Amino acid sequence: MKKNNQNNQSGSVLIALMIFVVLSVTIVSAAVLLVIDSTVVSTNQQVGTLALSIAESGVENAILRLLRNPSYTGEVLPVSSGSATLSVTGINPLVVRSVGRVGGFERTIEATLTRNNGVLTVDAWQEVE
């Protein structure tokens, strides 16, 4: 009878070990998924910030072009790993719109400018949807 009791204990230990392994694999898998998700979110935030910086660079470029050439209407400007699509509309005030693109991310900046006696003044500068 002692031998039979020992076999039952071995089976119980095996079952306990299997449960422990399943729980361990589940916990490690969840941790890995959280790390991957966090990395993706962080990367997306960095690319979005880069798209915003490119859009701002585009507005700054447009302002310089307008100072040199009052009839400037826009262009597509390659910047870093993306591009800024610039457009200038209006007469006074002028509206400069810059769309910064990197991969699938897009951010837009719009600036309102006035020209008085050859002096170009930035009246507003904001991100738009």
Secondary structure, DSSP 8 states (H G I E B T S, - for coil): -HHHHHHHHHHHHHHHHHHHHHHHHHHHHHHHHHHHHHHHHHHHHHHHHHHHHHHHHHHHHHHHHHHH-TT--EEEEEETTEEEEEEEE-SSSEEEEEEEEETTEEEEEEEEEEEETTEEEEEEEEEE-
